[in-house]
């Protein structure tokens, strides 16, 4: 098995629960009721995404993301 590293973003939802997505994999989103459940769900979603790419003989994206806090005065 190959190992891949991707950045994920988790957002707390106003109505409860969490939303997670992987910017390097377009359309790879999930949600969960708890932080832990959401982490498990996004890991599963990424695995399924990669399996689908492999099944269709498509390239597995490399991540090229920089995360940096930015202070803006408006």
C-alpha positions, -999 to 999 in steps of 0.1 A, spaced: 0 0 0 11 35 -8 10 63 17 -3 98 8 -3 130 29 -30 156 24 -41 187 42 -77 186 54 -98 215 66 -124 210 93 -151 236 100 -175 236 129 -211 240 115 -234 266 131 -262 240 133 -238 214 150 -213 189 138 -184 195 114 -177 197 77 -144 185 63 -127 187 29 -94 181 12 -85 210 -11 -61 189 -31 -89 165 -41 -117 185 -57 -151 174 -45 -138 154 -16 -160 166 13 -177 149 42 -193 158 75 -199 143 110 -216 149 143 -183 150 162 -147 161 155 -135 124 158 -163 111 135 -155 138 109 -118 129 109 -127 92 103 -152 102 76 -127 124 57 -100 96 59 -125 72 44 -135 98 17 -99 103 7 -93 66 5 -123 61 -17 -113 91 -38 -78 76 -44 -93 41 -51 -115 57 -77 -86 75 -94 -66 43 -95 -95 23 -109 -99 48 -137 -61 50 -142 -60 87 -134 -31 104 -117 -30 108 -79 -27 145 -72 3 158 -53 -5 184 -28 9 219 -33 -8 239 -6 6 265 17 -14 274 48 -5 307 64 -25 329 87 -31 364 72 -40 395 92 -61 420 73 -71 454 85 -102 468 68 
